[in-house]
Amino acid sequence: MEETPMSAGDPVATLAAGSVLLSWYQFYVKGDKESGIFVGLWAPTLLAAASYVQQKDIARKFKQGLSF
């Protein structure tokens, strides 16, 4: 069985999960609701940026495959 190569999204998903945990800590444990909400918004931003980069890479590879 072949190993799947690590994509650029794998470390970003880990960072996004970490930002969610940090946001929960800020919001519930420290009681700093504004900071918790701010840090919580990092997760979708990171995931959206990683998705954009992956889509651009797929489009580039697709265009290279179509060139004659």
N, C-alpha and C positions, 0 to 999 in steps of 0.2 A: 504494500500500500504506500502510495506517495504522500509525502508531507505537503500540506498546503502552505505556500509561502505567506509570510506575514505581510499584510497590506498596511498602507498608511493609516487606515481607519482603526486598526487594533489599538495602538497606544492612545489614540484620541478618545476611543470609547472608554478606556481606563481612566483617562483624565476627566472625562465627563462624569463618570460614576463617582470619582473622587470629589468633584465639585458639588455634586448632589449631597454627598455625606458631609462635606464642610458646610454647606448651606444649612442642612438640618442642625448641625452642631451650633452654628451661629444663631439660628432662629430659636431653637428650643432650649439648648443648654445655657448659652450666654444671654439669651433674651434680646439680642440685637436683631430685631426683625428687619430693619432696612438692609443691613449687611447680608443677612441670610437670603433675602429676596434677590439682592444684587448678585451674590455668588451663585445662586440657583439659576440665574439666567445664563451663566457661562456654559452649562451643559448643552442646551439646544444650539447655542452659537457655535461651539466647537464641533458638534455633530454636523451642522449645516455646512460649515467651512470644509470639513473632511469630505462630505458628500460632493460638494462642488469640485474639489480637487480631483476626486476619483472619477467624476463624470467627464471632466476635461481630459483626463488621461485616457479614458475609454474612447472618447470622440477622436482624440489624436491617433490612437492605434487603429481605429476604424478607418480614418481617412488615409492612413499609410497603407492599409491593406487594399484599398480601392484604387490606388494610383497605378497606372500602367506604364 
